[in-house]
């Protein structure tokens, strides 16, 4: 009886780690490594849904984590591996298109389970991440993992969408001086220095999805 073989691409800029993943994938007769590269840009251009699974180790060069996951989701099912000690959050990762989330401490048996489940079209969350995921799900909508206050989160969203401080002030019913103060606090809390970095953080924290393009304010 013929067995379906799922193609797997590995994206990891650490050669030793990449070799270990190659070995684990190769041990499964129903999985085949068809690409093993250092960055997403190095993946062969094989078209949409070209790979059964794309293992992506974060962080990656060539864009924000959320942007990279979104790109990968167009060519395969992303299985994201990260330390999760910095953005993106699990929710932001899943919104970007991830079909599985594991850590660098995930056991080999769990890693194999993740590969098989994602390859077959399912979703996998490493048991080590369940508590973190539950916390993100149950957190109040206005609470933010970066420590931003509710009005700061709202300000961040408007700025990331392309509005000036004056326009944000009008929409929020605040003075421009107050918005300026919020923006200064946001930059300090997120450790960023310009609008491009603010927008990147808004995406990675899940406040601005890739589908919501910046647009000029009226």
Buried (B, 14 or more C-beta within 10 A) or exposed (E): EEEEBBBBBBBBBEEEBBEBBBEBBEEBEEBEBBBBBBBBEEBEEBEEEBBBBBBBBBEBEEBBBBBBBBBBBEBBBBBBBBEBEEBBBBBBBBBBBBBBBBBEEBEEEBBBBBBBBBBEEEEBBBEBBEEBBEEBEEEEEEEBBBEBBEBBBBBBBBBBBBBBBEBBBBEBEBEBEBBBBBBEBBBEBBEBEEBEBBBBBBBBBBBBBBEEEEEEBE
